[in-house]
Amino acid sequence: AVREAAQSVALYRDELLPLAQSTLDVARTEYGSGRGDFLNVLTAEQHRLDTELGLARMQSQYFRELAELDRASGGGLLESRSALAPVPPIP
């Protein structure tokens, strides 16, 4: 479960969030040049915010799963980690 949560975090962080930001950048550029609709900018911004929320939820899930693994293993896994440490790369 920890590995799956870490993979989800990596997917959001490395692929989905940059894609949502890119879509927003394109929508802003099109609107700025007069070719795009402002509604497209708002929709892209909402999508980016939803993606950021999804990332935060996946990070929360990762830390919950890690804490459960720590508890089930008798402790010691989290002693060397800060609660605010970034999610490690997928093994």
C-alpha positions as CSV (number, residue, x, y, z in Angstrom):
1,A,0.0,0.0,0.0
2,V,2.9,2.4,0.7
3,R,4.5,1.6,-2.6
4,E,1.1,2.2,-4.4
5,A,0.6,5.5,-2.6
6,A,4.1,6.6,-3.5
7,Q,3.5,5.7,-7.2
8,S,0.3,7.8,-7.1
9,V,2.1,10.7,-5.6
10,A,4.8,10.4,-8.3
11,L,2.2,10.3,-11.0
12,Y,0.5,13.4,-9.8
13,R,3.7,15.3,-9.1
14,D,5.7,14.3,-12.2
15,E,2.9,14.0,-14.9
16,L,-0.5,15.2,-14.0
17,L,0.4,18.5,-12.3
18,P,2.8,19.6,-15.0
19,L,0.2,18.6,-17.7
20,A,-2.5,20.7,-15.9
21,Q,-0.1,23.6,-15.6
22,S,0.8,23.3,-19.3
23,T,-2.9,23.3,-20.2
24,L,-3.4,26.4,-18.2
25,D,-0.5,28.1,-19.8
26,V,-1.8,27.4,-23.3
27,A,-5.3,28.6,-22.3
28,R,-3.8,31.9,-20.9
29,T,-1.7,32.4,-24.1
30,E,-4.7,31.8,-26.4
31,Y,-6.8,34.2,-24.4
32,G,-4.0,36.8,-24.4
33,S,-3.7,36.6,-28.1
34,G,-7.5,36.9,-28.6
35,R,-7.9,33.4,-30.0
36,G,-9.2,31.8,-26.8
37,D,-12.2,32.1,-24.5
38,F,-11.8,33.2,-20.9
39,L,-14.0,30.3,-19.9
40,N,-11.2,28.0,-21.1
41,V,-8.8,29.8,-18.8
42,L,-11.1,29.3,-15.8
43,T,-11.7,25.7,-16.7
44,A,-8.0,25.0,-17.0
45,E,-7.3,26.8,-13.7
46,Q,-10.0,24.7,-12.0
47,H,-8.4,21.6,-13.4
48,R,-5.0,22.6,-12.1
49,L,-6.4,23.3,-8.7
50,D,-8.2,20.0,-8.6
51,T,-5.0,18.3,-9.6
52,E,-3.1,20.0,-6.8
53,L,-5.8,18.9,-4.4
54,G,-5.5,15.3,-5.7
55,L,-1.7,15.5,-5.1
56,A,-2.2,16.7,-1.5
57,R,-4.7,13.9,-1.0
58,M,-2.3,11.3,-2.4
59,Q,0.5,12.7,-0.2
60,S,-1.8,12.4,2.8
61,Q,-2.6,8.8,1.8
62,Y,1.1,8.0,1.5
63,F,1.9,9.2,5.0
64,R,-1.2,7.4,6.4
65,E,0.0,4.1,4.8
66,L,3.6,4.7,6.0
67,A,2.4,5.3,9.5
68,E,0.3,2.1,9.4
69,L,3.3,0.2,8.1
70,D,5.4,1.7,10.9
71,R,2.7,0.7,13.5
72,A,2.3,-2.8,12.1
73,S,6.1,-3.4,12.0
74,G,6.6,-2.3,15.6
75,G,7.9,1.1,14.9
76,G,11.2,2.6,13.9
77,L,10.5,3.3,10.2
78,L,9.5,6.9,10.8
79,E,12.2,7.8,13.4
80,S,14.6,8.9,10.7
81,R,12.0,10.8,8.7
82,S,10.5,14.2,9.2
83,A,6.7,14.3,8.9
84,L,7.3,17.0,6.3
85,A,9.9,15.1,4.3
86,P,9.1,14.8,0.6
87,V,7.8,11.5,-0.7
88,P,10.8,9.4,-1.7
89,P,11.3,8.1,-5.2
90,I,9.5,4.9,-6.1
91,P,11.8,1.9,-5.3
